[in-house]
Amino acid sequence: VQLQASGGGLVQAGGSLRLSCAASGRSFNNHVIGWFRQAPGKEREFVVAIRWSGGSLVSADSVKGRFTISKDRAKNTVYLQMNSLKPEDTAVYYCAAGVGLILSTYRSPDEYDYWGQGTQVTVSS
């Protein structure tokens, strides 16, 4: 699976962005798709993840109520809708895909097999 993340940019606080993660090579099938972010000087942080086949979804407390993950099966693409953005959301955002994850492991980047290249999100105050 090759992942292509896109949609980042510069936005003012309170604004919105939608990130996309498109898969090529094969479909997501039984994968869990996750979004992570990494700010300068900080460790990679879990944002949200969802099982492609449906059902379980996990999100970080810091984005609950603001960020929404969705799927387009026809396009083999996962979206991250980010609303009410804050300066602390500034980071490089990565999408990742993995198989064999259970709910308790969605938050761990080590569990994911494939990673996109990252897209920069900058939120100005």
Phi, psi and chi 1 to 4 in degrees:
 res  aa     phi    psi   chi1   chi2   chi3   chi4
   1 VAL       -  126.8  177.3      -      -      -
   2 GLN  -107.0  134.7  -69.7   81.2   44.6      -
   3 LEU  -114.9  137.2  -57.2  178.0      -      -
   4 GLN  -125.2  111.5  179.4   72.8   35.7      -
   5 ALA   -95.5  142.2      -      -      -      -
   6 SER  -154.3  171.4   60.6      -      -      -
   7 GLY   106.0   -3.1      -      -      -      -
   8 GLY   -69.7  171.3      -      -      -      -
   9 GLY   169.6 -167.8      -      -      -      -
  10 LEU  -104.9  129.8  173.2   62.9      -      -
  11 VAL  -143.4  151.6   64.1      -      -      -
  12 GLN   -78.8  155.8  -71.2 -172.4  -26.3      -
  13 ALA   -54.8  137.1      -      -      -      -
  14 GLY    92.4  -12.1      -      -      -      -
  15 GLY   -82.5 -174.4      -      -      -      -
  16 SER  -133.4  153.1  -61.3      -      -      -
  17 LEU  -144.3  152.5  -78.5  174.0      -      -
  18 ARG  -123.2  121.0 -170.8  178.9   76.5  159.8
  19 LEU   -95.3  148.8  -54.9 -176.4      -      -
  20 SER  -121.9  147.3  -59.5      -      -      -
  21 CYS  -133.4  105.2  178.7      -      -      -
  22 ALA  -102.5  136.3      -      -      -      -
  23 ALA  -102.6  141.1      -      -      -      -
  24 SER  -134.7  161.3   60.8      -      -      -
  25 GLY    98.1  -44.4      -      -      -      -
  26 ARG  -163.4  165.2   58.3 -174.6  -67.5 -176.3
  27 SER   -80.4  168.1   65.8      -      -      -
  28 PHE   -69.8  -30.1  -77.3  129.7      -      -
  29 ASN    44.3 -109.4  -72.2  -25.9      -      -
  30 ASN   -94.9   16.8  -64.1  -40.4      -      -
  31 HIS   -77.1  156.2  -69.6   76.9      -      -
  32 VAL  -100.1  132.0  169.4      -      -      -
  33 ILE  -108.6  126.4  -45.5  -56.3      -      -
  34 GLY  -125.0  153.5      -      -      -      -
  35 TRP  -114.4  133.5  -75.6   97.2      -      -
  36 PHE  -126.7  164.5  -67.4   79.1      -      -
  37 ARG  -142.9  154.1   64.2 -172.4 -178.0 -174.9
  38 GLN  -141.0  117.3 -171.2  165.9   18.4      -
  39 ALA   -90.3  157.3      -      -      -      -
  40 PRO   -55.8  129.8  -26.7   35.3      -      -
  41 GLY    77.5    5.5      -      -      -      -
  42 LYS  -120.8  163.2  -65.4 -172.7  176.5 -178.7
  43 GLU   -76.9  159.6  -67.2 -173.5   -7.5      -
  44 ARG   -64.6  133.9 -167.4  162.6  -65.5 -170.6
  45 GLU  -118.2  136.2  175.7 -170.2   20.7      -
  46 PHE   -70.3  140.1  170.1   77.4      -      -
  47 VAL  -114.0  -62.7  177.3      -      -      -
  48 VAL  -161.1  152.8   63.9      -      -      -
  49 ALA  -148.5  151.9      -      -      -      -
  50 ILE  -145.6  147.4 -169.4  168.2      -      -
  51 ARG   -83.2  130.0 -176.5  171.2  -65.2  -81.3
  52 TRP   -60.9  -37.2 -179.0 -104.5      -      -
  53 SER   -74.9   -4.8   59.3      -      -      -
  54 GLY   113.4  160.7      -      -      -      -
  55 GLY    96.6 -118.1      -      -      -      -
  56 SER   -60.1  135.8   49.0      -      -      -
  57 LEU  -138.9  138.5 -179.4  151.4      -      -
  58 VAL  -131.7  137.5  176.5      -      -      -
  59 SER  -137.6  154.0   60.7      -      -      -
  60 ALA   -72.4  146.4      -      -      -      -
  61 ASP   -59.1  -32.3  -70.1  -17.8      -      -
  62 SER   -67.7  -17.1   59.0      -      -      -
  63 VAL  -117.6   -4.0  -54.9      -      -      -
  64 LYS   -58.6  134.5  -76.2 -178.9  179.4  177.3
  65 GLY    84.4  -10.0      -      -      -      -
  66 ARG  -117.9  -37.9  -60.0 -170.4  -60.6  123.8
  67 PHE  -107.1  139.4  -69.7   11.8      -      -
  68 THR  -131.6  134.2  -56.2      -      -      -
  69 ILE  -104.8  140.9 -169.5  169.5      -      -
  70 SER  -145.8  167.6   61.4      -      -      -
  71 LYS  -127.9  145.7  -56.4  170.8  -72.9 -173.6
  72 ASP  -123.4  101.5 -173.9  -31.3      -      -
  73 ARG   -65.6  -37.4  -65.6 -177.4 -177.5  -84.5
  74 ALA   -63.8  -32.5      -      -      -      -
  75 LYS   -99.6   -1.5  -64.5 -177.7  178.0  180.0
  76 ASN    52.0   47.6 -144.5   30.7      -      -
  77 THR  -133.8  142.3  -62.1      -      -      -
  78 VAL  -113.9  139.7  171.4      -      -      -
  79 TYR  -115.5  148.8  -59.2  100.2      -      -
  80 LEU  -122.9  104.8 -179.2   63.7      -      -
  81 GLN   -86.9  120.6  177.7   66.8   43.3      -
  82 MET  -116.3  115.3  -54.6 -174.8  -63.7      -
  83 ASN  -114.5  163.4  -60.6  -34.4      -      -
  84 SER    50.5   48.0  -58.4      -      -      -
  85 LEU   -65.2  146.4  -77.5  162.1      -      -
  86 LYS  -121.3  155.9  -54.9  174.5 -178.5 -179.8
  87 PRO   -54.8  -32.0  -28.4   36.4      -      -
  88 GLU   -72.6   -6.3   50.8  -96.4   43.7      -
  89 ASP   -82.4   -6.2  -65.7  -41.3      -      -
  90 THR   -62.2  124.9  -65.4      -      -      -
  91 ALA  -178.3  171.1      -      -      -      -
  92 VAL   -88.0  126.9  177.4      -      -      -
  93 TYR  -101.6  132.8  -77.1   69.9      -      -
  94 TYR  -120.2  141.1  -61.3   89.5      -      -
  95 CYS  -104.4  152.6   62.7      -      -      -
  96 ALA  -145.8  156.6      -      -      -      -
  97 ALA  -136.8  142.7      -      -      -      -
  98 GLY  -150.3  156.6      -      -      -      -
  99 VAL  -114.5  156.2  -66.8      -      -      -
 100 GLY    80.6    6.4      -      -      -      -
 101 LEU   -76.7  145.6  -79.1   76.8      -      -
 102 ILE  -109.3  165.0   58.9  175.1      -      -
 103 LEU   -52.4  -38.8 -161.9   60.9      -      -
 104 SER   -72.0  -11.2   61.9      -      -      -
 105 THR  -108.0    1.6   63.5      -      -      -
 106 TYR   -58.1  -31.1  -79.0   19.5      -      -
 107 ARG   -81.7   -9.8  -61.6  172.7 -175.7  -91.9
 108 SER   -93.8  117.8  173.3      -      -      -
 109 PRO   -61.9  -26.0   18.2  -28.4      -      -
 110 ASP   -67.0  -17.1  -67.1  -21.5      -      -
 111 GLU   -82.9   -9.6  -63.7  -67.1  -33.8      -
 112 TYR   -95.5  141.2  -69.1   79.4      -      -
 113 ASP   -95.2  -29.7  -55.4  -59.9      -      -
 114 TYR  -129.5  142.4  -51.1   98.9      -      -
 115 TRP  -132.7  141.6  -70.4   82.9      -      -
 116 GLY   -80.8  177.9      -      -      -      -
 117 GLN   -84.3  -11.4   83.3  -74.7    4.9      -
 118 GLY    93.9  146.7      -      -      -      -
 119 THR  -137.8  135.1 -176.2      -      -      -
 120 GLN   -81.4  130.9  175.9   70.3   47.1      -
 121 VAL  -119.1  123.5  171.2      -      -      -
 122 THR  -124.2  123.9  -57.3      -      -      -
 123 VAL  -113.5  118.2 -176.0      -      -      -
 124 SER   -92.3  148.8   62.1      -      -      -
 125 SER   -89.5      -   57.4      -      -      -
